[in-house]
Amino acid sequence: MDFAQLAKIYRKEGSPSNSEKMYNPAECIGCKKSAIVGNPDPKHVSTSFVERKNLTMRMHMRRFTRLTTAFSKKIENHCYGIALHFVYCNFVKIHKTLRFPPAMEAGLIKRLRGIKDIVKLTEDNK
């Protein structure tokens, strides 16, 4: 396995003086790429895939969005919500670029799954 880390370097600013500055991101002035495991190709080290996955998660589950009341009071319910999201995204949701779920691309499943299949999994584990 090859794994690398891309650390973004931001311009240091003083503490925000008003609420408008608080929600504006700092200016990125550079990046530092570091190989963590294996021998990753430096030209393919990117944060794009992780940022896309994080955005999808925030949009599907409003509990990760700032300034909302959609949150879990119990950590157990929070974990169940995250698990359901990833099962749905990897086994049910048809991705536009792949034209089928990622689990099918990886050879983990042979047929398309649906929400009923997820519900059946939860019923089987009672």
N, C-alpha and C positions, 0 to 999 in steps of 0.2 A: 504494500500500500504506500502511496505517495501522499503526503499531506504537508501543506505549507500554510503560513499565517501571513496575512497582509495587515499591517498596522498603519492606520492613517495618522498623520501628524497634523495637529490643528494649531492655528495661531493662538497664542495665549492672550486673552483679553482680561480686563479687570472684571469684577463681579458686576452683573447686570444692574443698571441703575433704574430701569423701569421694566414693566411687564412685557413691553413689546420686544425688547432685546432677549428676554428670557426664552421665548419660543423660536428665535432665529438661531440656526446652527452656526457654530464657529467656522471660520474659513479654513479649508483644508490646504495646507501648504506643501504637502509631500506624503510619500508612502514608503514603508520599509517592508520588504519581503524577506521572510525567514523560512528556511526548510525546517520542519519539525520532525518528520519521519520520512525515510526513503530518499528518493532523488526526484522531487517534483520539477517540472519544466517551468521556469520563472515566467515565461510569456503567457502561461495559462493560469497563473495565480490571480484570483479575482474574488471580490466580495459579492458579485452579482447574483450568484445562485443562492447564497444565504440570505441576502437582502430580499430577493424575490420570495423565498419561502417564508421569511418573517412577515412580509407584507400580506401574503395570502393568509397566514395564520391570524394576523390582526383584523383583516377584513371579514374572515369567516367567524371569528370569535371576538365579539366586541369587548370581552373581558380584558383584552390586552391593549385596548385603546385608551389613551389618557382622557381624563375628564368625562367619564361615563359612569353610570350607576350599574352597568352590567358586570357584576363581579360575583365570585363565589365566596360565600361566607365560610365554607369548609374547604380545607386543602384537598380532601378526598374528592369532592365534587369537581374541583378545579382540574385535578389529574384525570378524572373520567372524561371531562370535556376535551382535554388535549388529546387523549387516546382516541376518542371518537373522531376528532378532526383528522388525525393522521391515518386512521383506518379508512375513512371516507376518501381522503385525497389520494391515497396510494392504491386502494383496491376498487373503488367505485367510480370516482370522478374521471371522466374521459378528458384527457388533456389535449388541447388543440394541436400541439406540435406532434404528439405521438399518435393521436387518434384513438387511443385506448389508455387504460390506467397503467401507471408505472409498474405495478406488480405483474401485469401481463407481459410487459416489455422485458422484465427481469426473469420471466419464466416461472414465477411463483404460482400463477393461476392460469388455467386453460380457457375459462369462459368469463364473460363479463359478470360482475357482481352488482347487486342492488342494495338498497336500504333494507329490504326484507332479509337479505343475507346477514347484515350486521345485527339486526334484531334477533335473528335465530342464534347467532353466536352468543349473545347475552343471555338468551333463554336457556341455552345448553349449559351454561356455567353457573346456573342457580343451584 
